């Protein structure tokens, strides 16, 4: 009989190989799923994993979707490494988009590109303010940050819905719930002509570099992680667990709000009810697949972006439902959780006595 045996120390090999194995398991389950739906597995896998990489424009779309995923995941990594479970990054994303959109709507038509900076800073401020609610309730009332942050997602979505159906609704929009298109001066500059990828990409990559330096090369980053994971040890060392809580949530909220600002002032160009696109929830998967490490999260953001675009292509070309993207994301996450068992445990054999076998 097979059994799990505790390893004397964590396996460095499986800490790296576990995501790869999880991806292979996800692909195998996907093949079975496509077969059950009556689709050609080879064609479906080609649509999911090959078509999104064919051509410069396709790669630009891949990078475009990876940008908000990476930005949000970087902030969530600070939270999770600090033992602060911020599950409401989607709400902070929407809050940042609302504030950024409000600033963009105030822009004068003749305003130059300089207004882009206030739009982005407004997004950061909006996300931080939304996360500050969670931090305040956890700090002062000992409220569970998982529940509070998650419930605030729906509050943010309802606030957005009120604005685009009410005071911010475009009077020339033929009755559609949306704001007017933002002025050119508020639009995020694009990196490459003919592609939609914006300056958000280098901003996200710079954020990954800064996070790596902060977490692994500064005393403040070390204190941040200790303050969240071992409050008693942090107090003994003179670190503040309370400061770790506020820093983690404000950093996470700010990065999610920045992602929201880049999204509405970039590819969308206005506020609509479709702004909440699930990036905040998908970024949780990005963070864990990337092992809460900046380099790993860059790679996992590209992978989840690939699943997003592959899912959209599967809808149009194969007639699969919209939920197929979420199905693959969920499969990948649960496969990873299962494969991570091999980091701390190994599979061994348990001797079975003859009398036990007979029974």
N, C-alpha and C positions, 0 to 999 in steps of 0.2 A: 504494500500500500504506500501511496505517496503522502507526504505531509510537509508542512512548512516548518523549517528550522530557523531559529533566530541566528543571524550572523554575528560573529564577534565584533564586527564593526561594519558601518555602512559601506556598500559596494560603490566605488567610484565609477566602475564600468557601467552598472545599470542606471546610475543617475544620469548618464548621457544616453545610454541605449534605450531606456524606457520610452521616451517620446517616439523614437523611431519604430519600436515594436508596436506602440499604440497606433501609430499611423498605418502600419501594415495590417493590423487587426481591423481598423476602421475600413480600410479598402476592401478586405475580405468580406466583412459584413455588408458593405455597400454592394458588392457583386451579388450576394445572395438577395439583397433587397431589390436591386434592379431586375434580377431574374424573376422574383415573385411578382413584380409589377408588369411583367411582360415586355421588358426593354432589353435590348442587346447590351450586355455588360461592357463589352469592349468599346462600343460607341459611347455609352454613358460615361465611362471613365475617361475617354478621350475628350468629351465635352467638359468634364469637370476639371481635369488636370493638365490638358494639353492646349485646348483652344484659348484659354485665358492668357497664354504665353506667346501666342503667334502674332508677331508684328509689333512695331513700336507703339502704336496707339493702344493695343491691348495691355502692354506692359505698363504704359502710363496710367491706365485705369486701375491696374493692380496696385501700383504705388499710391494712387489717389485714395483708395479704400484702406490701404495699410496705414496711412498717416494718422487718422483719428484713432484707429485701434492701438497703434504704438503709443501715442501720446497719453491716452487714457490708461493703458496698461502700466506705463512708467509711474504714474501717480498711484495706481493701485498697488504696485510693488512696494512702495514706501509704506503704505498702510499695512499690507499683509506681513511684511518683515517686522513691523512694529506691533503685530498681533492686534491690529485694529481692522475689523471686518466691515469695510465699506462696500456694500452691495448695491448702493444707489448711484453709481457713477453715471447711469443713464439720465437721472434727474439733474445732476450737476451739468451734464452735457447740454441738456435742454435749457437750463437756467442761463448758462453762458451764451447759448444761441439767442435767447430772448433779449438779454442785455445788449449784446453785440448788434442784434437787429434793430433795437430801439435807437442806438447811437447812429446806425447807418441810415435810418429813416429821417433823422434830424439833419443829415448832411445837405449842404447847398449844392445845387447842380454844378456850380462852377468850382467846387472844392477840388483841390489837387489830391495827389496820392497820399499826402500826409495824414489824411483822415483814417487810413488803414490802421495805423498804430493805436489810436483811441478805440477803434472797433475791437481789436485784439485784446487790448487791456481791459475793455469792458467785459469781454467774454471771460477773461481770467477772474475778474472781480465777481461776476455773477456766479460762476462755479464755486468760488471760495465762500461767498455768502451763503449759498445753499448748503455747502458742507459744514459751515460754521454752526448751522442749526443743529446738525447731528452732534458736533463736538460739544456744544453747550449743553444739550440734553444728557449726553453721556457723562460730562464732567460734573454738572450740577445736580442732576437727578438720577444718575447711574442708570439711565435708560439704555436698552439694548441697541447698539448702533446698527445691527443687522436689520431689525424691524423698522427703526426710524428712517434709516437711509432708503430702505426699499419703499416705504409708504410715501416718502417725499418724491419718489419718481412719478407717482400718479398725480400728485399735487402739481408738479411742474408741467406735466402733460396737459392737465386740465387748464392751467393758467395760460399755456400757449394756445389751447383751443379757444379759450375766451377771447384772447387778443385778436386772433386771426378771423374769428367770427364776429367780433364786435368793433372796438375802437380803432384797431389797426387794419381793418379790412380795406382792401383796395376798392375804392368806389368805381373804378373803371375795370374791375376784374370780372365782369359778367356774372357776379354773384358767387364766384368761387371763394372759399375761405382761405385767403392768402393776402399778404401785404403786397404793396407795389414793389416792383423790382428795385433793388438798391442802385444808387447812382454809381457811375463808373469810378468815381474817386474812392469809393469804399470797397471796391472789388479787390480781392487778394490777387497779386500778380502771379502769372503762370511762369513756370520754369522753362518750358519748352514750347515753341510755337507749334501749333497743331495738336497739342495734347492738353488734357485738363489738369494735369498734376501741377500743384502750386508750390509757393515757397513754404507751405506747411511741412513738406517733406524734409528739407534741411533743418527746419526748426525742430522737428521730431527727432532727427538723428543727433542734433546738438544736445537735445534733452537727454538722450541715452548716454552720451558721453559725460554730461554733467552729473547724471545720477550715478554712473559708475565711480566717478571721482568722489562724489559725496559719500556714498555708502562704504567704499573700500579704501579710501585714502584720507579721510578726515576723522578727527575725533568726534565731531558733531554727528556724523553718520553712524559711528559706532555707538555713541550714546543714544541715538534715536532707536536703534534696534534693541539695545539692552533695556531701555526705558519701557518698551512695549512688551518684550518677552519675559523679562524678569524684574518686575517693579521693586521687589525687596532688594535684590542685588543692585539695582539702579540707585535706590535711596542710599544704600551703604557706600556706593561709589560717588555719590554726590550728583547723580543724574536725576532729572525730573521726569517721572512717568507722565505727569500732566502735560508737560511741554511736548513729550513724544506724541501724545494723543492729538493735541492741537496741530502740531507740525504735520503729522501724517494726513489728517483730514483736510487741512488747508492746501497742502501740496497736491493731494489727489483731486480735490475739487477744482483747484486752479488749472490743472492740466486737462481735466475733462471739460471745463468751461472754455479753455483755449481751443480744444478740438471742436467744440460746438461753434465757436466764432469762425474758425477756419472753414467749417462746412457751410454755414449759411452765407458767409461773405465770399465763398469760393464757388464750388460747383453748383450750389442751389441758387444763390443770388437773391433770396427772399425768404420770409418766414412762411411755412406751410404746415399743415397737420402732419406731414410726412417727415418732419425733422427728426422725431424720435425713431431712429432706424435700427435700434438694438445694439449699437456699437458699445454702449456702456456695459451691457451684459456679456457680449462677445469678448470684450477686453479682459474679463475675468479669466476666460479660457486662455487667452493670449498670455496673460501673466503667469499662469501655472504651467502651461506647456513650455514657456521660456524659463522656467525654474526661478522666476523673480530676479533674473539676471538681465541687465540691459542688452547684452549681445544675444542671449537666447530669445528675448522678447522681440528683437528686430526680426529674427528668423520666423518666430511663431506668428507675428503680425502678417508677414507675407503669406504664410500658409493659410491663415483664416481668411485673408483677403482673397486668396485663390478659391476658397470654398464659397465665398460670397458671390464672386463673379461666375464660378462654375454653376452655382445654383440658379443664377439668373439665366444663364444660357440653357440650362436643363429645362427651365420653364418654357422658354420660347421654342426650342428645337425638339424637345422630347415630350412636351406636354406634361411634365411632372409638376406637382403642386409647389407653391411657394415655400411651404414648410420643409422642403427637402434640405435646404441650407441649414436650418436649425437642427434637423435630424442628424446631419453629418457632424455638426459642432458638438451635439450632445454625445454622439457615439465616440468622438475623439476624446472628450473630457472623461467619460466613464472608462474608456479603454486605458487612458493614462493613469487614472486612479487605481485601476486593477494592476497595471504593469508596475506601478511604483512600489507595490508590495515586495518586488524582487530586490529593492534597494536594501531593505532591512532583513529580509528573509530569503532563504534559499529552499529549493525543493529537494527533499531527501526521501529516503525509503524507510518505511516502518516495518519491522519484522512482524510477521503474523504467525502465531503458534498454530499447530495443527488442530488443536481442540477449538480455538477461536474460529478457524476457517470452517470447521464442521458445523459449528453453531450458526 
